[in-house]
């Protein structure tokens, strides 16, 4: 079984490292060209691991570029992993590997299809989230499920915490299902469309703290968009307070909210 792996983020690199830790092998690596997506959260480069394990490395502008399809066919790839890749793979790419393409999404699909899964899980106050390994189809996170892993969330979980747990769960799922994948023994389960939800993308400006927010809303915002994301922020005159961690209190604090106060703990002052 010949396997290719496309990624440009830490989650994907962790999976590649795990494949080699369990004595697996990859036949082709695909990543973005070095100059692209430099500011993407978790952006990494695959040159070192490609060199270490003597894996051919193809750098592209888009996963749907003709050279991707050609490489998949030239290397006679059976499965292509596409992990942490923002571009949607189109039909020609999905059909280029003999068996298809495998992705992972940091929610318990069909809940939370779409973007910004880690911030949204915290903002929505979920008690559980997870990671789903699934066969990619032409929809967005709609393919048949190979396996899932559950991650617990509590009122103190930050994006930093959750990103780490999501990374660890990616690795765990790779380890759990690798043998089934290479031995053609995976079981595919269709998603329950009646339970499907879609979460929209988020931009850095969506992290703003407003005085009409409740303590709960402000606290979740700070925790949801802290590192590796751009951070919550509060505008004070011509300055911006970039908040990485904070505490809330009903009676005392620095930033007045609807029902109390928010006090930045780790923060930076930026000129507006």
C-alpha atoms as one frame of an Amber mdcrd trajectory, in Angstrom:
protein
   0.000   0.000   0.000   1.480   3.352  -1.054   0.602   6.371   1.088   1.033
  10.111   0.476   0.578  12.877   3.048  -0.353  16.526   2.445   0.010  19.048
   5.261   1.463  22.428   6.168   0.620  22.548   9.913   1.904  21.077  13.167
  -1.006  18.623  13.456   0.004  17.004  10.191   3.688  16.878  11.057   2.832
  15.163  14.348   0.964  12.498  12.372   3.900  11.975  10.009   6.254  11.614
  12.977   3.911   9.032  14.525   3.750   7.032  11.293   7.507   6.626  11.376
   7.530   5.990  15.143   5.292   2.944  14.582   7.503   1.823  11.682   5.166
   3.014   8.958   6.326   4.516   5.684   5.230   7.306   3.371   5.871   7.428
  -0.361   5.208  11.134  -1.029   4.884  14.358   0.963   2.952  17.405  -0.288
   3.087  20.868   1.267   2.526  24.496   0.377   5.315  26.474  -1.232   7.470
  28.170   1.405   6.210  31.685   0.711   2.525  30.766   1.110   0.457  30.929
   4.332   3.405  32.094   6.447   0.992  33.482   9.084  -1.231  30.397   9.237
  -1.661  29.091  12.790   0.687  26.164  13.351   2.456  26.614   9.964   5.383
  24.202   9.509   7.729  23.015   6.766   8.434  19.415   5.790  11.964  19.728
   4.389  13.699  18.218   7.421  11.471  15.181   7.851  11.474  14.553   4.080
  15.272  14.585   4.103  15.503  12.445   7.265  13.338   9.665   5.817  14.203
  10.144   2.149  10.597  10.956   1.158   9.921  12.849  -2.095   8.533  16.319
  -1.251   6.287  18.273  -3.599   5.579  21.947  -2.813   2.514  23.464  -4.463
   0.315  26.544  -4.544  -2.897  24.550  -4.326  -3.839  20.952  -3.541  -5.770
  20.882  -6.840  -2.793  21.846  -9.006  -2.145  19.517 -11.969   1.271  18.549
 -10.581  -0.435  17.074  -7.493  -2.633  14.810  -9.597   0.331  13.830 -11.767
   2.491  12.999  -8.732  -0.240  10.883  -7.132  -0.523   8.868 -10.323   3.219
   8.696 -11.004   3.896   7.354  -7.495   0.878   5.012  -7.762  -0.547   6.290
  -4.467  -3.328   4.265  -2.834  -4.302   6.674  -0.033  -3.621  10.399   0.344
  -3.878  11.961   3.810  -4.853  15.644   3.722  -4.496  17.060   7.239  -4.767
  20.715   8.333  -5.106  21.969   4.769  -7.440  24.926   4.227  -8.047  24.365
   0.515 -10.861  21.981  -0.437  -9.705  19.049  -2.552 -11.764  18.727  -5.725
 -13.010  15.567  -7.433  -9.920  15.042  -9.607  -7.633  15.007  -6.555  -9.999
  12.837  -4.516 -10.073  10.245  -7.288  -6.353  10.304  -8.122  -5.295   7.907
  -5.323  -6.523   4.359  -5.932  -8.372   4.117  -2.603  -9.150   7.776  -2.001
  -8.233  10.514   0.462  -8.334  10.599   4.262  -8.781  13.706   6.378  -9.126
  14.576  10.034 -11.344  17.225  11.542 -11.126  18.489  15.147 -14.764  17.903
  16.068 -16.999  14.890  16.555 -18.531  14.949  13.099 -21.164  15.573  11.911
 -21.154  18.285  14.617 -18.987  21.282  13.788 -18.325  20.949  10.103 -16.451
  23.922   8.712 -13.819  26.215  10.199 -12.288  27.368  13.490 -13.238  24.177
  15.306 -11.040  24.742  18.361 -12.194  28.318  19.129 -15.836  27.449  18.487
 -15.783  24.460  20.842 -14.764  26.811  23.673 -17.021  29.709  22.640 -20.015
  27.365  22.510 -19.259  26.036  25.983 -19.107  22.409  24.857 -18.268  19.767
  27.462 -16.829  17.442  24.837 -15.275  17.710  21.433 -12.891  15.410  19.611
 -11.210  14.479  16.361 -12.750  12.538  13.474 -10.784  10.573  10.882 -12.844
  10.223   7.718 -12.717   9.510   4.008 -12.888  12.768   2.099 -15.639  13.392
  -0.412 -16.594  16.513  -2.376 -18.484  18.029   0.556 -16.974  19.926   3.497
 -16.335  17.401   6.305 -19.166  15.190   5.045 -17.339  11.950   4.238 -17.744
   8.521   5.818 -16.173   8.144   9.269 -13.223   5.828   9.888 -12.861   6.570
  13.608 -13.228   9.200  16.337 -11.613  10.171  19.624 -13.300  12.191  22.400
 -11.697  15.177  24.174 -13.143  16.604  27.401 -13.459  20.397  27.843 -14.025
  22.320  31.073 -14.489  25.956  32.118 -10.716  26.515  32.256  -9.751  24.976
  28.900  -7.889  27.375  26.618  -7.210  27.163  22.901  -3.599  26.347  23.790
  -4.754  23.389  25.899  -7.250  22.185  23.327  -4.850  22.537  20.394  -2.383
  20.310  22.251  -5.083  17.731  23.001  -6.270  17.816  19.379  -2.685  17.290
  18.244  -2.356  14.299  20.598  -5.664  12.853  19.368  -4.544  13.114  15.739
  -1.495  11.073  16.685  -3.620   8.575  18.619  -5.980   8.020  15.680  -3.091
   7.563  13.256  -1.611   4.944  15.557  -4.948   3.210  16.077  -6.012   2.957
  12.430  -2.705   2.809  10.519  -2.617  -0.985  10.269  -6.255  -1.115   9.139
  -5.512   1.479   6.459  -2.452  -0.200   5.011  -4.064  -3.651   5.217  -7.304
  -2.456   3.574  -9.423  -3.321   6.617 -11.053   0.007   7.520 -14.789   0.178
   8.205 -16.608   3.254   6.915 -19.647   4.672   8.740 -21.928   7.253   7.122
 -22.491  10.499   9.015 -25.925  11.167  10.528 -27.095  14.199   8.550 -29.854
  14.915  11.077 -27.162  15.867  13.621 -25.001  17.951  11.282 -24.004  21.516
  12.210 -21.759  23.963  10.346 -19.396  26.387  12.095 -18.257  29.467  10.133
 -14.716  30.724   9.752 -13.332  33.325  12.131 -11.066  36.330  11.550  -8.693
  38.095  13.978 -11.188  40.961  14.355 -13.751  38.504  15.725 -11.696  38.357
  18.934 -12.736  41.809  20.152 -13.971  42.189  23.750 -16.904  44.595  24.155
 -18.197  46.197  27.349 -21.702  44.793  26.738 -20.376  41.224  26.987 -21.043
  39.147  30.070 -18.171  37.805  32.166 -18.852  34.358  30.731 -18.711  35.620
  27.138 -15.501  37.591  27.702 -13.828  34.735  29.548 -14.677  32.292  26.763
 -13.424  34.727  24.135 -10.047  35.097  25.822  -9.659  31.343  26.251 -10.929
  30.552  22.733  -8.549  32.729  20.728  -5.379  32.701  22.804  -2.228  31.148
  21.346  -1.782  29.721  18.737  -4.547  32.078  17.550  -4.310  35.896  17.237
  -5.626  36.642  20.751  -8.591  38.537  22.183  -8.324  42.311  22.306  -9.972
  45.338  23.889  -9.876  48.835  22.414  -9.049  51.556  24.944  -8.816  54.980
  23.355  -6.110  54.815  20.687  -4.589  51.686  22.188  -5.372  47.997  21.862
  -4.926  45.606  24.776  -4.043  42.193  23.304  -5.155  39.681  25.952  -3.646
  36.195  26.204  -5.061  35.302  29.611  -7.426  37.030  32.039  -9.687  36.588
  35.043 -13.237  37.772  35.637 -14.802  39.103  38.832 -18.280  40.471  39.548
 -16.998  43.344  41.731 -13.561  44.490  40.672 -11.313  44.577  37.617  -9.792
  46.591  34.797 -12.327  46.257  31.978 -15.986  46.899  32.787 -18.390  44.284
  31.424 -22.169  43.897  31.485 -22.201  41.964  34.760 -18.704  42.436  36.178
 -15.090  42.972  35.198 -12.294  41.415  33.162  -8.689  41.807  34.261  -5.937
  40.913  31.787  -3.176  38.748  33.279  -0.917  38.190  30.288  -1.320  40.973
  27.741   0.393  43.380  25.366  -0.340  47.031  24.617  -0.494  47.929  20.941
  -0.960  51.285  19.274  -4.392  51.474  17.621
